[in-house]
Amino acid sequence: MSVDVPASRELAGIAELAARATGDRLRTAFRSRPEVDLKRDFHDPVTEHDRAAEETIRAVLAEHTPGSAVVGEEGGVGGGDGDLRWFVDPIDGTANFAVGLPFFCVSIGAAVGDELVAGVVYDPVRDDMFTASLDGATCNGEPMRSRGATRDETAVLVTGYPNAREMHRRGEESLRRFGSLVNAFATVRRPGSAALTLAHVAAGWADVAYGTSVNAWDVAAAVLLVRQAGGTYLPLNGEPGGHDWEAPGYLACVGGFDLDGSVIADVAGLVNAGEPA
């Protein structure tokens, strides 16, 4: 199955429909302090709204793309066994959603074979729809260009590093590296949603994003968003020959940012900009 630009636009439109179908529920539930269950540990929460939103998304995708496969955070792999695969995170930033912090999103990416062909990141609080296809990237229908700071001293870095798993692996070394980022960048923020953070890099609202522990459903849509907007997305620590969206780490930046001269290149373990170690 090959996908041309019109077909890519159509898939992006379907992803938009699926994401918007969750909006009313998520906005109504937001700041209701829903009951929280745990998955791996107390750092990994889930609510009934995550599960319900994914069911809604799956139903829309099944209606419009019968036979496609869906890889979801809550429901695992389901659907058909066709070439088209959807990667779905119904709420990326559940910890924020659960307590009432307005930084979470719905992420839906589409891949055919080895190529990402469409994706959306939807912020239901602000009703911002970030959309990528093979034709480019938009926010609420307006073209996005990933442009911003060119060096650390004027850049905003958005990261979840170091998370609890990173602290367990590297301990004090993680804190030392984080300290070097705080010293080097104009501002460092930890907002808590990889997909929405990367959408902001695509829009030029943040300059650099770095993460060390993500899944395909977190970043599949955002990889395409950043690249189609003219930014850089580098997968980190993935398997040889693996897909970019399957790598557990990432480094992204706006177009024109000097990665070679950035402290983040050393922290992320890059040999040089554009070449993961």
Summary of the structure (lengths in Angstrom):
residues: 277
radius of gyration: 17.7
end to end distance: 33.1
largest distance: 50.8
contacts: 1011
relative contact order: 0.14
helix: 36%
strand: 28%
